[in-house]
Amino acid sequence: MQNKTYYLKLFNTMSRQKESIIPHDGKTIKMYTCGPTIYDYAHIGNFRTYVFEDLLRRTLKYFSFDLLQVMNITDIDDKTIKGALNKKMSLLEYTEPFRQAFLQDLSTLNIQKAEYYPRATQHIDYMIDIIMKLIDKKIAYKGVDGSIYFSIEKFPEYGKLSHLDLKNLKMGASERISADEYDKENASDFVLWKAYDETRDGNIFWNSPFGKGRPGWHIECSAMSIKLLGETLDIHCGGVDNMFPHHENEIAQSESFTGKPFVFHWAHCEHLIVDGKKMSKSLGNFYTLRDLLSMDFTGAEVRYMLLHTHYRTQLNFTFDGLKAAKASIQRIKDFIQRLKSINTESSFNLIADVLQKTRMNFKEALSDDLNISVALASVFDLIREINHLIDDKKISKIEAQNVIDLFTEIDEILGCVFIDENQTIPQNVTEAFEKRKEARKNKNFDLADELRDFILDMGYVIEDMPDGARLKKK
Ligand SMILES: [Zn+2]
């Protein structure tokens, strides 16, 4: 079987077609991913987008691209200010625990670290520089409320990303709004610098040449992406809900500032819904990652659930779906365990083609706009085929190791299987497990049974396998 070269193709929201990914500078992919606003814990809908971005990151590496990724942390907006003032804390004191929690959640979901996680408040000077230049170019102006606005009339291409017909949507100056978020039905000049308001902002403000205040949300992403990655990005990702107006505004202000294209490739992840409905606190179907962990699901299981549906399709979260994700991971783990127990020395030469076919199908599926369902199907086809060979005792120890090696390679993408479980198993359980091994070796079976009962009480079972015992969650 011949090795084929696959080009990684990704759907571009701007051109509405799949396009090959090529680094603009011939070397490194520059990727920007809109990050969280840290006024609360992120929910599983947010994490769907971050897991998609991680799949893209891992796939780019799998296709041998060098990569620089930035994910911004929004630590200044109306919600963070309100939270800090309510708790009588500084902005940093209020937001820092949520930033730490976010980073911890990323690691629970085995999301690879981006190269940079800049905080908006660290780059306010550069935001001011951009706004100054837009004022000089007469693209930005001061509104009656003292805030600085971007005039979308000065950017005729406004709307080119979201393909909305904005002709009938543009609002008159009198209806102009200064909120960070406004609904899809309204396109209007948007705020670059929000003038200080004592009742709303308390003691939280920055000085600027155009008065006290704070930057708008959209300008943050333009400033941090240009500063850290350069004027033109290869890939910009985010959730579909950020496409308009946030990304449209990022394009308008960045291209007006640099005079160059802002992004070559836009990738948007679809919504997550719960039991067929929009997730909302009022419907009682709102989940953070932490909620699911407290129900005894693991990060790997939540990750698999968020990962296994194609990113441009709505993902309907259900607990049955999460249980199915759990079962899929267990199936892979049981299979690996079965492979590890093979001791046959003689080779049968029946697996090389099967492995090669799986590797090609897996890679080809990913190359087609990250078609993860097809990629996963190839993995389970492999399990089925190899299980038949194991049933017929037609696979050697070395061949079994070759299969495990392929799974290690595949898990570079999935990130759900070969996780150091000792990190997630409580220390007193692993200690009891080690002591039990020792007790059994010394034929102290009473103590061994006592330790087994303790481990059971802690929610773990011991499986005695041909290659030794292992711990497993009940
Ligand atoms: Zn953004």
Residues whose N, C-alpha, C, O or C-beta is under 5 A from the ligand:
A	BS01	ZN	C34 C221
